[in-house]
Amino acid sequence: MLKLENLNKSFGGVAATRDVTLEFTTGSLSAVIGPNGAGKTTLFNLITGRFAPTSGRILLDGVDIAGHSRREIVRRGIGRAFQVASLFPTLSVADALSAATQTHLRQEGGMLTLFASGEARKRAAEVMELLGLSRVADVPSRNLSHGDQKLLDIGLALAVKPKVLLLDEPTAGMGPEERWQMMETVRRLWQAGGMTLVFIEHDMDIVFAIAQSVRVLSYGAVLAEGTPDEIRRHPKVIEAYLGKAHGAAA
């Protein structure tokens, strides 16, 4: 579903990604991990069109989308939720999701939620039910708890029915119990929707419990990829990121 080929991005001579080649198969659940500054968020920015690659290809279902506009990439089927939730602060949860759906339906002239179509509101209701947000449907986004804001951010990405969903640190800023609740929700969404899902996460217990496969970045390059068991025992990954204690525990 998503294939990266020799992907490079430089900023003023500094290489943020270096010859990244990865494949994410249809319906897979994958984690991207690595130290701070490894290039994880830059990779998501390249896939979603925030940055254009210096060189390389990004294939979505066989079509090269490298350098396309963010709007076109969303329309082709890539959704993204951010480390810091990106919301419509004054809109209610229901209205925000309706607006996102309305825009995706190419009905921008009627984006104002007062005129949202029945189809848009139906999709908003479906997403709220999936995420457990129906209870706060009428609450303005800025008044939500941190956890519900993160869920709404995922909901805005889900509203456009993506083929590929990218989650940038979905548990950021949460306590231990909240983190596990969030990732169980993510796993449930993946199981229910059949989409290809890729997430960035620093909590290794969560990564190894949730992901089918793990990709490790270091200094912008792919250090290793494999199953959770393979990654937790990988000598280079232990040395560069996990540490001896984590490797021994595995």
Contacts in CASP RR format, 6 or more apart in sequence:
PFRMAT RR
TARGET T0000
AUTHOR 0000-0000-0000
METHOD contacts of the structure
MODEL  1
MLKLENLNKSFGGVAATRDVTLEFTTGSLSAVIGPNGAGKTTLFNLITGR
FAPTSGRILLDGVDIAGHSRREIVRRGIGRAFQVASLFPTLSVADALSAA
TQTHLRQEGGMLTLFASGEARKRAAEVMELLGLSRVADVPSRNLSHGDQK
LLDIGLALAVKPKVLLLDEPTAGMGPEERWQMMETVRRLWQAGGMTLVFI
EHDMDIVFAIAQSVRVLSYGAVLAEGTPDEIRRHPKVIEAYLGKAHGAAA
1 24 0 8 1.000
1 25 0 8 1.000
1 26 0 8 1.000
1 27 0 8 1.000
1 28 0 8 1.000
1 60 0 8 1.000
1 61 0 8 1.000
1 163 0 8 1.000
1 164 0 8 1.000
1 196 0 8 1.000
2 23 0 8 1.000
2 24 0 8 1.000
2 47 0 8 1.000
2 58 0 8 1.000
2 59 0 8 1.000
2 60 0 8 1.000
2 78 0 8 1.000
2 164 0 8 1.000
2 196 0 8 1.000
2 198 0 8 1.000
3 22 0 8 1.000
3 23 0 8 1.000
3 24 0 8 1.000
3 57 0 8 1.000
3 58 0 8 1.000
3 59 0 8 1.000
3 62 0 8 1.000
4 20 0 8 1.000
4 21 0 8 1.000
4 22 0 8 1.000
4 23 0 8 1.000
4 43 0 8 1.000
4 47 0 8 1.000
4 56 0 8 1.000
4 57 0 8 1.000
4 58 0 8 1.000
4 59 0 8 1.000
5 21 0 8 1.000
5 56 0 8 1.000
5 57 0 8 1.000
5 58 0 8 1.000
5 59 0 8 1.000
6 19 0 8 1.000
6 20 0 8 1.000
6 21 0 8 1.000
6 55 0 8 1.000
6 56 0 8 1.000
6 57 0 8 1.000
7 17 0 8 1.000
7 19 0 8 1.000
7 20 0 8 1.000
7 21 0 8 1.000
7 43 0 8 1.000
7 46 0 8 1.000
7 53 0 8 1.000
7 55 0 8 1.000
7 56 0 8 1.000
7 57 0 8 1.000
7 58 0 8 1.000
7 66 0 8 1.000
8 15 0 8 1.000
8 17 0 8 1.000
8 18 0 8 1.000
8 19 0 8 1.000
8 20 0 8 1.000
8 53 0 8 1.000
8 54 0 8 1.000
8 55 0 8 1.000
8 56 0 8 1.000
9 15 0 8 1.000
9 16 0 8 1.000
9 17 0 8 1.000
9 42 0 8 1.000
9 46 0 8 1.000
9 51 0 8 1.000
9 53 0 8 1.000
9 54 0 8 1.000
10 16 0 8 1.000
10 54 0 8 1.000
15 220 0 8 1.000
16 39 0 8 1.000
16 42 0 8 1.000
16 220 0 8 1.000
17 39 0 8 1.000
17 42 0 8 1.000
17 43 0 8 1.000
17 46 0 8 1.000
17 53 0 8 1.000
17 220 0 8 1.000
17 221 0 8 1.000
18 219 0 8 1.000
18 220 0 8 1.000
18 221 0 8 1.000
19 221 0 8 1.000
20 43 0 8 1.000
20 217 0 8 1.000
20 220 0 8 1.000
20 221 0 8 1.000
20 222 0 8 1.000
21 222 0 8 1.000
22 215 0 8 1.000
22 222 0 8 1.000
22 225 0 8 1.000
24 30 0 8 1.000
24 164 0 8 1.000
24 196 0 8 1.000
24 198 0 8 1.000
25 196 0 8 1.000
26 196 0 8 1.000
27 190 0 8 1.000
27 194 0 8 1.000
27 195 0 8 1.000
27 196 0 8 1.000
27 197 0 8 1.000
28 196 0 8 1.000
28 197 0 8 1.000
28 212 0 8 1.000
28 213 0 8 1.000
29 187 0 8 1.000
29 190 0 8 1.000
29 197 0 8 1.000
29 210 0 8 1.000
29 211 0 8 1.000
29 212 0 8 1.000
29 213 0 8 1.000
30 197 0 8 1.000
30 198 0 8 1.000
30 199 0 8 1.000
30 211 0 8 1.000
30 212 0 8 1.000
30 213 0 8 1.000
30 214 0 8 1.000
30 215 0 8 1.000
31 198 0 8 1.000
31 199 0 8 1.000
31 200 0 8 1.000
31 201 0 8 1.000
31 207 0 8 1.000
31 210 0 8 1.000
31 211 0 8 1.000
31 213 0 8 1.000
31 214 0 8 1.000
31 215 0 8 1.000
32 40 0 8 1.000
32 43 0 8 1.000
32 198 0 8 1.000
32 199 0 8 1.000
32 200 0 8 1.000
32 214 0 8 1.000
32 215 0 8 1.000
32 216 0 8 1.000
32 217 0 8 1.000
33 40 0 8 1.000
33 200 0 8 1.000
33 201 0 8 1.000
33 202 0 8 1.000
33 204 0 8 1.000
33 207 0 8 1.000
33 214 0 8 1.000
33 215 0 8 1.000
33 216 0 8 1.000
33 217 0 8 1.000
33 231 0 8 1.000
33 241 0 8 1.000
34 40 0 8 1.000
34 216 0 8 1.000
34 217 0 8 1.000
34 218 0 8 1.000
34 223 0 8 1.000
34 240 0 8 1.000
34 241 0 8 1.000
35 218 0 8 1.000
35 240 0 8 1.000
35 241 0 8 1.000
37 220 0 8 1.000
38 217 0 8 1.000
38 218 0 8 1.000
38 219 0 8 1.000
38 220 0 8 1.000
39 217 0 8 1.000
39 220 0 8 1.000
40 168 0 8 1.000
40 200 0 8 1.000
40 217 0 8 1.000
41 83 0 8 1.000
41 168 0 8 1.000
41 200 0 8 1.000
42 51 0 8 1.000
42 220 0 8 1.000
43 217 0 8 1.000
44 80 0 8 1.000
44 166 0 8 1.000
44 168 0 8 1.000
44 200 0 8 1.000
45 51 0 8 1.000
46 52 0 8 1.000
46 53 0 8 1.000
46 58 0 8 1.000
46 66 0 8 1.000
47 58 0 8 1.000
47 73 0 8 1.000
47 78 0 8 1.000
47 166 0 8 1.000
48 70 0 8 1.000
48 73 0 8 1.000
48 74 0 8 1.000
48 78 0 8 1.000
48 79 0 8 1.000
48 80 0 8 1.000
48 166 0 8 1.000
49 65 0 8 1.000
49 67 0 8 1.000
49 68 0 8 1.000
49 69 0 8 1.000
49 70 0 8 1.000
49 73 0 8 1.000
50 70 0 8 1.000
52 66 0 8 1.000
52 67 0 8 1.000
53 66 0 8 1.000
53 67 0 8 1.000
56 66 0 8 1.000
57 64 0 8 1.000
57 66 0 8 1.000
58 64 0 8 1.000
58 65 0 8 1.000
58 66 0 8 1.000
58 67 0 8 1.000
59 65 0 8 1.000
60 73 0 8 1.000
60 76 0 8 1.000
60 77 0 8 1.000
60 78 0 8 1.000
60 163 0 8 1.000
60 164 0 8 1.000
61 76 0 8 1.000
61 163 0 8 1.000
63 76 0 8 1.000
65 72 0 8 1.000
65 73 0 8 1.000
65 76 0 8 1.000
65 78 0 8 1.000
68 76 0 8 1.000
74 104 0 8 1.000
74 160 0 8 1.000
74 162 0 8 1.000
75 104 0 8 1.000
76 163 0 8 1.000
77 160 0 8 1.000
77 161 0 8 1.000
77 162 0 8 1.000
77 163 0 8 1.000
77 164 0 8 1.000
78 162 0 8 1.000
78 163 0 8 1.000
78 164 0 8 1.000
78 165 0 8 1.000
78 166 0 8 1.000
79 157 0 8 1.000
79 160 0 8 1.000
79 162 0 8 1.000
79 164 0 8 1.000
79 165 0 8 1.000
79 166 0 8 1.000
80 157 0 8 1.000
80 165 0 8 1.000
80 166 0 8 1.000
80 167 0 8 1.000
80 168 0 8 1.000
81 150 0 8 1.000
81 153 0 8 1.000
81 154 0 8 1.000
81 155 0 8 1.000
81 156 0 8 1.000
81 157 0 8 1.000
81 165 0 8 1.000
81 166 0 8 1.000
81 167 0 8 1.000
81 168 0 8 1.000
81 170 0 8 1.000
82 153 0 8 1.000
82 168 0 8 1.000
83 168 0 8 1.000
83 169 0 8 1.000
83 172 0 8 1.000
83 200 0 8 1.000
84 172 0 8 1.000
85 149 0 8 1.000
85 150 0 8 1.000
85 152 0 8 1.000
85 153 0 8 1.000
86 153 0 8 1.000
86 156 0 8 1.000
87 96 0 8 1.000
87 141 0 8 1.000
87 142 0 8 1.000
87 149 0 8 1.000
87 152 0 8 1.000
87 153 0 8 1.000
87 156 0 8 1.000
88 95 0 8 1.000
88 96 0 8 1.000
88 99 0 8 1.000
88 141 0 8 1.000
89 140 0 8 1.000
89 141 0 8 1.000
89 142 0 8 1.000
90 140 0 8 1.000
90 141 0 8 1.000
90 142 0 8 1.000
91 99 0 8 1.000
91 113 0 8 1.000
91 140 0 8 1.000
91 141 0 8 1.000
92 137 0 8 1.000
92 138 0 8 1.000
92 139 0 8 1.000
92 140 0 8 1.000
92 141 0 8 1.000
93 128 0 8 1.000
93 133 0 8 1.000
93 136 0 8 1.000
93 137 0 8 1.000
93 138 0 8 1.000
93 139 0 8 1.000
93 141 0 8 1.000
93 144 0 8 1.000
93 148 0 8 1.000
93 152 0 8 1.000
94 113 0 8 1.000
94 121 0 8 1.000
94 124 0 8 1.000
94 125 0 8 1.000
94 128 0 8 1.000
94 137 0 8 1.000
94 138 0 8 1.000
95 113 0 8 1.000
95 116 0 8 1.000
96 113 0 8 1.000
96 141 0 8 1.000
96 152 0 8 1.000
96 156 0 8 1.000
97 123 0 8 1.000
97 124 0 8 1.000
97 127 0 8 1.000
97 128 0 8 1.000
97 152 0 8 1.000
97 155 0 8 1.000
97 156 0 8 1.000
97 159 0 8 1.000
98 113 0 8 1.000
98 116 0 8 1.000
98 120 0 8 1.000
98 121 0 8 1.000
98 123 0 8 1.000
98 124 0 8 1.000
99 111 0 8 1.000
99 112 0 8 1.000
99 113 0 8 1.000
99 116 0 8 1.000
99 120 0 8 1.000
100 155 0 8 1.000
100 156 0 8 1.000
100 159 0 8 1.000
100 160 0 8 1.000
101 116 0 8 1.000
101 119 0 8 1.000
101 120 0 8 1.000
101 123 0 8 1.000
101 124 0 8 1.000
101 159 0 8 1.000
101 160 0 8 1.000
102 108 0 8 1.000
102 110 0 8 1.000
102 111 0 8 1.000
102 113 0 8 1.000
102 116 0 8 1.000
102 117 0 8 1.000
102 120 0 8 1.000
103 111 0 8 1.000
104 159 0 8 1.000
104 160 0 8 1.000
104 161 0 8 1.000
105 117 0 8 1.000
105 119 0 8 1.000
105 120 0 8 1.000
107 117 0 8 1.000
107 120 0 8 1.000
110 116 0 8 1.000
110 117 0 8 1.000
116 124 0 8 1.000
123 159 0 8 1.000
123 161 0 8 1.000
124 159 0 8 1.000
125 134 0 8 1.000
127 133 0 8 1.000
127 155 0 8 1.000
127 158 0 8 1.000
127 159 0 8 1.000
128 134 0 8 1.000
128 137 0 8 1.000
130 158 0 8 1.000
130 189 0 8 1.000
130 192 0 8 1.000
131 151 0 8 1.000
131 152 0 8 1.000
131 154 0 8 1.000
131 155 0 8 1.000
131 158 0 8 1.000
131 185 0 8 1.000
131 189 0 8 1.000
132 151 0 8 1.000
133 148 0 8 1.000
133 151 0 8 1.000
133 152 0 8 1.000
133 155 0 8 1.000
136 144 0 8 1.000
136 148 0 8 1.000
141 149 0 8 1.000
141 152 0 8 1.000
144 152 0 8 1.000
146 173 0 8 1.000
146 174 0 8 1.000
147 174 0 8 1.000
147 178 0 8 1.000
147 182 0 8 1.000
150 170 0 8 1.000
150 171 0 8 1.000
150 172 0 8 1.000
150 174 0 8 1.000
150 182 0 8 1.000
151 182 0 8 1.000
151 185 0 8 1.000
154 165 0 8 1.000
154 167 0 8 1.000
154 170 0 8 1.000
154 186 0 8 1.000
154 189 0 8 1.000
157 165 0 8 1.000
157 166 0 8 1.000
158 165 0 8 1.000
158 189 0 8 1.000
162 195 0 8 1.000
163 195 0 8 1.000
163 196 0 8 1.000
164 195 0 8 1.000
164 196 0 8 1.000
164 197 0 8 1.000
164 198 0 8 1.000
165 189 0 8 1.000
165 195 0 8 1.000
165 196 0 8 1.000
165 197 0 8 1.000
165 198 0 8 1.000
166 198 0 8 1.000
166 199 0 8 1.000
167 186 0 8 1.000
167 197 0 8 1.000
167 198 0 8 1.000
167 199 0 8 1.000
167 200 0 8 1.000
168 199 0 8 1.000
168 200 0 8 1.000
169 199 0 8 1.000
169 200 0 8 1.000
169 201 0 8 1.000
169 202 0 8 1.000
170 182 0 8 1.000
170 183 0 8 1.000
170 186 0 8 1.000
170 199 0 8 1.000
170 201 0 8 1.000
171 178 0 8 1.000
171 179 0 8 1.000
171 182 0 8 1.000
171 183 0 8 1.000
171 201 0 8 1.000
171 203 0 8 1.000
171 206 0 8 1.000
174 182 0 8 1.000
179 203 0 8 1.000
179 206 0 8 1.000
180 206 0 8 1.000
183 201 0 8 1.000
183 206 0 8 1.000
183 209 0 8 1.000
183 210 0 8 1.000
186 197 0 8 1.000
186 199 0 8 1.000
186 210 0 8 1.000
187 210 0 8 1.000
189 195 0 8 1.000
189 197 0 8 1.000
190 197 0 8 1.000
199 211 0 8 1.000
201 207 0 8 1.000
204 232 0 8 1.000
204 242 0 8 1.000
204 246 0 8 1.000
207 214 0 8 1.000
207 228 0 8 1.000
208 214 0 8 1.000
208 228 0 8 1.000
208 231 0 8 1.000
208 232 0 8 1.000
209 228 0 8 1.000
211 228 0 8 1.000
212 227 0 8 1.000
213 225 0 8 1.000
213 226 0 8 1.000
213 227 0 8 1.000
213 228 0 8 1.000
214 225 0 8 1.000
214 226 0 8 1.000
214 227 0 8 1.000
214 228 0 8 1.000
214 231 0 8 1.000
215 222 0 8 1.000
215 224 0 8 1.000
215 225 0 8 1.000
215 226 0 8 1.000
216 222 0 8 1.000
216 223 0 8 1.000
216 224 0 8 1.000
216 225 0 8 1.000
216 231 0 8 1.000
216 234 0 8 1.000
216 237 0 8 1.000
216 240 0 8 1.000
216 241 0 8 1.000
217 223 0 8 1.000
218 240 0 8 1.000
218 241 0 8 1.000
223 236 0 8 1.000
223 237 0 8 1.000
223 240 0 8 1.000
223 241 0 8 1.000
224 230 0 8 1.000
224 231 0 8 1.000
224 234 0 8 1.000
224 236 0 8 1.000
224 237 0 8 1.000
225 231 0 8 1.000
229 250 0 8 1.000
231 237 0 8 1.000
232 238 0 8 1.000
232 242 0 8 1.000
232 246 0 8 1.000
232 247 0 8 1.000
232 250 0 8 1.000
233 247 0 8 1.000
233 250 0 8 1.000
238 244 0 8 1.000
238 246 0 8 1.000
238 247 0 8 1.000
END
